[in-house]
Amino acid sequence: MLYIDGSYGEGGGQILRTSLSLSALLQRPIKIENIRAGRKNPGLQPQHLTAARAIARICNGKLVGDEVGSIALEFHPGQVQPGEYIFDVSEIKASAGAVNLILQTVLLPLAFAAKSSRITLRGGTHVPWSPPANYLDEVYLPVLARMGLLTWYSVARAGYYPIGGGEIRVEIDIVNSLKNMVFTERLPGTVTCYSAVSNLPRSIAERQMNEAVICLKDSGIVPVELIEDYESPGKGTVVFILYDGGDLKAGFTALGERGKPAEKVAREACKEFTSWWKSGMALDKHLADQLIVPMALAEGESSFTTEEITLHLTTNIDTVRQFLPINIEISGEHGQPGTVKIEGAGFKNP
């Protein structure tokens, strides 16, 4: 059994999700202790518990300590079984738990299964501290497709904090192995700005868009403008800025909340975009840490430059190193632009 300290490094839920995913893939039992020990609400929260039970369900695995608030979790994986699955955060507690983080936990194990799978996830699709549906659909999953992992992703309805109620549907094709990727230079591309509302006046989306366009023009960018209305049981707003350079994509998001002006939402998304844009690096800081696991499993050496070496990134790398005897090199200081090289393990579909 591999013992994982859930409090080291960034000390968040990513240690749990990466560990569960690799445990199922590599058939390695694990025990994670001190889960989210430094957080305001330590231990397993509904979205973390849903992810743990989801991974156990797809491989008929055994969990010990799978309760809300638990700071230790033991997982004994079985063989991954493809199929049709539904995972709902509200079955544990009514909340806006992030469905896309749950998806990232089960995605690679199901992709390396014997047949394709279909999953439905219900909860929060556009919530703080997690990649929104726009980012998965436009940035993360297209890059995985370049690596050989094909998915079909759709949003039935959006789910915002605090009530959730969103739903995504995903079809996951099988993959024999993942290709290495190199993202060291930024490619010429286009910028699209999405401004969306749910159950709120369209004028809010228009104000968000107007402010975003002004901010982007200060960086010499004239974006394509798309104003949308997302079906949802709750109220919410989103600004999402997409950079599409073909193989290379980057995304930047801000979410509305009660009492937060539309213009501030737009400025927050533009600030993230501008930080990446001025860095000259290839990957945004969020995609950098999300690609560590697939690149670690791929064949051959992958590498990328990123706008920032974050604690989230280095923590994910340290977690992967506990499962795979591979070489990962990091050039750059925390909080600064840097380069990461990963010699993939060449994992193949069993």
C-alpha positions, 0 to 999 in steps of 0.5 A: 500500500502506498501512503500519501500525505494529503497535507504537503505542498498545496495541500488541497483536493488535487492530491486526492484526485490525482492519487485516486486516478493513478491508483485505479489506473495502476492497480495500486492500493493507497491510503491518504492521510491528513486530507486537506488538513490546512483548509478552513473546512478540512477533510473530505467535502461532498465533491471530494467524496463524490469523486472517491465513490465515483472512482470506486464504483467504476472499478468495483473498488473498496473505500475505507473512511469515505465520510464527509469530514474524514481526514483519512481515506483508504482505497483498494482498486479493482479492475476498471469497468466501462459503462454508463454512469451517473454521479450526483454530488447532491446525493451526499449533500445539496451543494454546488460541488464541482462536476468537472473535478470529478470528471478529471478523476475518472476520465483517464481510468475510463479512457484506458478501459476495454470499451467506451463509456458514457457518464452524466455528472450533476452539481456545479459546472461554473463554480469557484476554485475549479475549471468551468465547463467552458474550460473543459470543453474549449481548452483541456479536452481538445488538448487531450484529443491531440494526445489521442484521448477523444471525448464528446462533452456537452452541458445540459444545464449550468450549475452555480454556487450555491445551489448547483443543479447543473449537468454535464454529459460526456462520452469517453472513447478508449485509448491504447496509449497517449502521445507526448506533446510539446508546448514551448512556443506560443502559436498565432491564434484568435481570441474569443470572449464569451459573456453569459448569464443565467436567469438574469437580464441580458443587459448584464451580459452586454455590460460584461462584454463591453468592459472585456472588449475595452480591457482586451483592446488595451492589450492590442486584442480585438476579440470575437464576441459571443453573448449567450444565455445558459439554461440553469436552475439558478442565477449566475454570470460568466466571462470566459476568454479563449485563446485558440492557437490550434494545438495550443489553447488557453482559457481565462474565467471569472464568475459573477456573484451577488453584489459584484458588478458586471464590469468587475467580472469582466476585469477579473477575466481580462487580468488573468488573460493579460498576465498570461499574454504578457508572460510570452509563455505557452500554457496558462497556469491552470492547464499546466498542472492539469496536463501533468498526469496525462503527460506522465502516462504518455509515450516519450518526452513532453514539455511546456512553458507556463506563465507561472510555476505554481504550488498547485503544479509542483504539488501535482508533480510530487504526487505523480512521482510517488506513483511513477518512477519517471523523470520530471524536470522543473526550471523556474522559481515558484510564482515565476514563468518556467519550463517543465519536461516530463519523460512519460511512462508509456502506459498502455491500455491493459 
